[in-house]
Amino acid sequence: MQVREAMTADVLIANPQQSIRDAARAMAALDAGSLPVGDGDRLVGMITDRDIAVRAVALGLGPETPVREVMSPEIKYCFDDEEIEDIAENMGSIKVRRLPVVNRSKRLVGIISLGDIARSDDGSAAWAMREIVEPGGEHSQAPPM
């Protein structure tokens, strides 16, 4: 099964200049833990509820802090024509629970989450989850030892 068959196509995009309060409100309204961040037609990052908590609130930044100051600028994404099994393996390896989905022109067309993969019922989500829950990874925000 290809990613486009399982992804969520209706994606709200945060703006790098908007406040983290607005981003958090959007996440709450969507019952989502992250939003892709776009500038014009370019995907420039991701912001998560964890980014807001750890990179903003924990450091004493206020609710009017722009998204660009706390977002993750390293964009991990997948293509809509890739196979779910491959994406689940990649998500496990890089320890993320969701990825923006782009077409071959690199335009955002959706987002895929472990929940989307689980609903595809091919067993890939269980493998990815075992890998993701292992501590560490590129996006770990734990201080270095």
ZABA-305855 format. One record per residue (C-alpha): x, y, z. Coordinates in nm, 4 decimals. Example, Ala and Ser with C-alpha at 12.3 -4.5 7.8 and 13.67 -1.06 7.14 Angstrom:
% residues 2
<site px="1.2300" py="-0.4500" pz="0.7800"/>
<site px="1.3670" py="-0.1060" pz="0.7140"/>
//
This chain:
% residues 145
<site px="0.0000" py="0.0000" pz="0.0000"/>
<site px="0.1296" py="0.3461" pz="-0.0852"/>
<site px="0.1469" py="0.6362" pz="0.1602"/>
<site px="-0.1168" py="0.8368" pz="-0.0323"/>
<site px="-0.3715" py="0.5636" pz="0.0443"/>
<site px="-0.3249" py="0.5913" pz="0.4218"/>
<site px="-0.2179" py="0.9531" pz="0.4880"/>
<site px="-0.4306" py="1.2370" pz="0.6172"/>
<site px="-0.4664" py="1.4775" pz="0.3255"/>
<site px="-0.6264" py="1.7760" pz="0.5007"/>
<site px="-0.3316" py="1.9359" pz="0.6793"/>
<site px="-0.3230" py="2.2667" pz="0.8641"/>
<site px="0.0079" py="2.4454" pz="0.8108"/>
<site px="0.1589" py="2.6760" pz="1.0717"/>
<site px="0.3350" py="2.9945" pz="0.9658"/>
<site px="0.6854" py="3.0617" pz="1.1036"/>
<site px="0.5787" py="3.4125" pz="1.2133"/>
<site px="0.2670" py="3.3079" pz="1.4031"/>
<site px="0.2820" py="3.2761" pz="1.7806"/>
<site px="0.3330" py="2.9481" pz="1.9579"/>
<site px="0.0036" py="3.0210" pz="2.1360"/>
<site px="-0.1772" py="3.0170" pz="1.8000"/>
<site px="0.0045" py="2.6984" pz="1.6995"/>
<site px="-0.0884" py="2.5338" pz="2.0304"/>
<site px="-0.4527" py="2.6382" pz="1.9890"/>
<site px="-0.4548" py="2.4918" pz="1.6372"/>
<site px="-0.3079" py="2.1652" pz="1.7679"/>
<site px="-0.5717" py="2.1537" pz="2.0422"/>
<site px="-0.8534" py="2.2146" pz="1.7943"/>
<site px="-0.7212" py="1.9405" pz="1.5659"/>
<site px="-0.6317" py="1.7053" pz="1.8521"/>
<site px="-0.2855" py="1.6829" pz="1.6948"/>
<site px="0.0596" py="1.6935" pz="1.8486"/>
<site px="0.2372" py="1.8615" pz="1.5600"/>
<site px="0.1982" py="2.0907" pz="1.2638"/>
<site px="0.4100" py="2.1313" pz="0.9537"/>
<site px="0.5472" py="2.4847" pz="0.9209"/>
<site px="0.5324" py="2.6448" pz="0.5793"/>
<site px="0.6619" py="2.9699" pz="0.4379"/>
<site px="0.4794" py="3.0409" pz="0.1144"/>
<site px="0.4835" py="2.7126" pz="-0.0724"/>
<site px="0.7922" py="2.5767" pz="0.1083"/>
<site px="0.7928" py="2.3360" pz="0.4000"/>
<site px="1.0433" py="2.4899" pz="0.6449"/>
<site px="0.9973" py="2.2872" pz="0.9620"/>
<site px="0.7720" py="2.1101" pz="1.2069"/>
<site px="0.6423" py="2.2317" pz="1.5406"/>
<site px="0.5269" py="1.9904" pz="1.8063"/>
<site px="0.3595" py="2.0267" pz="2.1409"/>
<site px="0.6886" py="1.9018" pz="2.2850"/>
<site px="0.8801" py="2.1817" pz="2.1057"/>
<site px="0.6487" py="2.4323" pz="2.2713"/>
<site px="0.6870" py="2.2734" pz="2.6151"/>
<site px="1.0616" py="2.2051" pz="2.6096"/>
<site px="1.2009" py="2.4750" pz="2.3832"/>
<site px="0.9700" py="2.7564" pz="2.4893"/>
<site px="0.7874" py="2.7141" pz="2.8196"/>
<site px="1.0771" py="2.5393" pz="2.9980"/>
<site px="1.3083" py="2.8228" pz="2.8938"/>
<site px="1.0669" py="3.0944" pz="3.0030"/>
<site px="0.9653" py="3.2102" pz="2.6538"/>
<site px="0.6223" py="3.3686" pz="2.6310"/>
<site px="0.3152" py="3.2693" pz="2.4323"/>
<site px="0.3843" py="3.5350" pz="2.1670"/>
<site px="0.7166" py="3.3701" pz="2.0751"/>
<site px="0.7205" py="3.3078" pz="1.6998"/>
<site px="0.6951" py="2.9472" pz="1.5840"/>
<site px="1.0280" py="2.9811" pz="1.3960"/>
<site px="1.2127" py="3.0201" pz="1.7290"/>
<site px="1.1100" py="2.6791" pz="1.8642"/>
<site px="1.0241" py="2.4674" pz="1.5591"/>
<site px="1.2416" py="2.1814" pz="1.4386"/>
<site px="1.3971" py="2.3041" pz="1.1145"/>
<site px="1.5292" py="1.9600" pz="1.0159"/>
<site px="1.2502" py="1.8363" pz="0.7955"/>
<site px="1.2000" py="1.4643" pz="0.7682"/>
<site px="0.9402" py="1.3770" pz="0.5094"/>
<site px="0.8284" py="1.1018" pz="0.2789"/>
<site px="0.6828" py="1.0851" pz="-0.0694"/>
<site px="0.3198" py="1.0018" pz="-0.1360"/>
<site px="0.4121" py="0.7189" pz="-0.3743"/>
<site px="0.6363" py="0.5322" pz="-0.1284"/>
<site px="0.5298" py="0.2041" pz="0.0281"/>
<site px="0.3882" py="0.2116" pz="0.3825"/>
<site px="0.6245" py="-0.0643" pz="0.4986"/>
<site px="0.9290" py="0.1396" pz="0.3939"/>
<site px="0.7990" py="0.4530" pz="0.5641"/>
<site px="0.7197" py="0.2668" pz="0.8859"/>
<site px="1.0742" py="0.1303" pz="0.8911"/>
<site px="1.2126" py="0.4802" pz="0.8323"/>
<site px="0.9935" py="0.6274" pz="1.1080"/>
<site px="1.1252" py="0.3632" pz="1.3463"/>
<site px="1.4846" py="0.4332" pz="1.2495"/>
<site px="1.4588" py="0.8104" pz="1.2929"/>
<site px="1.2226" py="0.7792" pz="1.5922"/>
<site px="0.9331" py="0.9950" pz="1.4759"/>
<site px="0.5602" py="0.9263" pz="1.5024"/>
<site px="0.4518" py="1.1317" pz="1.2024"/>
<site px="0.5969" py="1.2622" pz="0.8786"/>
<site px="0.4869" py="1.5289" pz="0.6329"/>
<site px="0.4042" py="1.3781" pz="0.2949"/>
<site px="0.5136" py="1.5525" pz="-0.0238"/>
<site px="0.4634" py="1.4730" pz="-0.3888"/>
<site px="0.7561" py="1.4388" pz="-0.6287"/>
<site px="0.7430" py="1.8172" pz="-0.6847"/>
<site px="0.8039" py="1.8470" pz="-0.3080"/>
<site px="0.4661" py="2.0104" pz="-0.2431"/>
<site px="0.3021" py="1.9161" pz="0.0861"/>
<site px="0.0079" py="1.6836" pz="0.0174"/>
<site px="-0.0551" py="1.5316" pz="0.3596"/>
<site px="0.0816" py="1.3895" pz="0.6796"/>
<site px="0.1177" py="1.0284" pz="0.7859"/>
<site px="0.1146" py="0.9130" pz="1.1454"/>
<site px="0.1583" py="0.5823" pz="1.3209"/>
<site px="-0.2194" py="0.5837" pz="1.3630"/>
<site px="-0.2642" py="0.6091" pz="0.9858"/>
<site px="-0.0211" py="0.3232" pz="0.9384"/>
<site px="-0.1951" py="0.1144" pz="1.2058"/>
<site px="-0.5257" py="0.1627" pz="1.0240"/>
<site px="-0.3612" py="0.0285" pz="0.7062"/>
<site px="-0.3435" py="-0.3023" pz="0.8980"/>
<site px="-0.0219" py="-0.4349" pz="0.7465"/>
<site px="0.1704" py="-0.4810" pz="1.0736"/>
<site px="0.4225" py="-0.2039" pz="1.0012"/>
<site px="0.3026" py="0.0193" pz="1.2835"/>
<site px="0.3893" py="-0.2331" pz="1.5534"/>
<site px="0.7463" py="-0.2640" pz="1.4266"/>
<site px="0.7858" py="0.1137" pz="1.3965"/>
<site px="0.6477" py="0.1719" pz="1.7464"/>
<site px="0.8957" py="-0.0742" pz="1.9013"/>
<site px="1.1792" py="0.1217" pz="1.7387"/>
<site px="1.0394" py="0.4664" pz="1.8171"/>
<site px="0.9950" py="0.4051" pz="2.1887"/>
<site px="1.3629" py="0.3175" pz="2.2326"/>
<site px="1.5283" py="0.6177" pz="2.4041"/>
<site px="1.7396" py="0.8582" pz="2.2002"/>
<site px="1.7267" py="0.9550" pz="1.8381"/>
<site px="1.7958" py="1.2694" pz="1.6415"/>
<site px="1.4996" py="1.4592" pz="1.7845"/>
<site px="1.5640" py="1.3635" pz="2.1465"/>
<site px="1.5554" py="1.6718" pz="2.3641"/>
<site px="1.7256" py="1.5150" pz="2.6619"/>
<site px="2.0403" py="1.7010" pz="2.7624"/>
<site px="2.3660" py="1.5268" pz="2.6655"/>
<site px="2.5229" py="1.3221" pz="2.9423"/>
//
